[in-house]
Amino acid sequence: MEMEKARLTIEEKLKGMVDADPNLHNAYLLIHSEKHKIHWNMAHGLTDDVAANAEQPYHTASIGKTFTALIIAKLTEEGKISMGI
């Protein structure tokens, strides 16, 4: 029951943030943890009068490059990989 309460709390905070900011039309949030057996897809807001749907495909543009670079830098810093320099 604690996990469900946590999920509902996070979902309410997501909705509150979207509703409170007129410049934010919608938001999608995925929380995943294999350790805790969590996979929560959440979405709130509108795009062209269509409600956000957590199951719809979402275009992330080039943000994946930023996350990949950050992961590589972190693993290099921890000595877990080498960039061969």
N, C-alpha and C positions, 0 to 999 in steps of 0.2 A: 504494500500500500504506500510505502514511503516513496517509491519510484514514481508511482502514478501522481502523487501529490507534487513531487518535484517537476514532473512533466507539465502538469497543469499550471504551476507557478511560472515556469519559463514561458509557456505559451501565452499566458495572460500578460506578462511583461513585454513580449514581442508585440502583441496586439496594441498595448498601451503606447509603446514607442512609435509604431506606425501611425496610430490615430492622432498622436500629439504633434506630429511634425508634418505640416502641410507640404513640405518639399519631398517627403518620402511617400511614394505612391504604393509601394509594396515591399515586402521583405520575405526572404526564404531562409530557413535555418535548418541545418541538419546536425544532429548530435549523435555521434556513433562511438560506442565503446564495446569492444569485444569482451574485455575484462568484466564489465558490469552488465553485459548482454543488453545493451541499449542501442536502438536504432530509431530515432525520432525524427520524422520529417514534419516541418511546420511551415505554414505560409499564412500571410495576412495582407490584405489590401486589395487594390484594384488596378488593373491596367486596361485602359480604354473601356471602362465599365464592365470588365470581366473580372470576377473574383479570383484572387490568387489561389492556386491549387498546389498543395505540397507534392503531388504526384506528377505534375506536368514537367516536361523538359525545361531546363533553365539555361539560357545563354550566359556563360560566364566571361566571355571575351578573353582577354589575355591574363586574367588574374592567376591562372594556373602557373604561369611562368614565374610570378613573384613567389608563390608558395614553394615551387620547386627550387628556386634559388636560395630561399631561406633554409629549406631542409638541407641542401647541399652544404651551405655555409655552416650550419649547426653541426652536422656530422663531421665536417672537416675540422672544426674547432675542437670537437670531442675526440679527435684522432681515430674515428671509426672508418673514415675513408680518406683517400689522398687524391688531391687534384693533379698530381704528377708534375708539380712545378718545382 
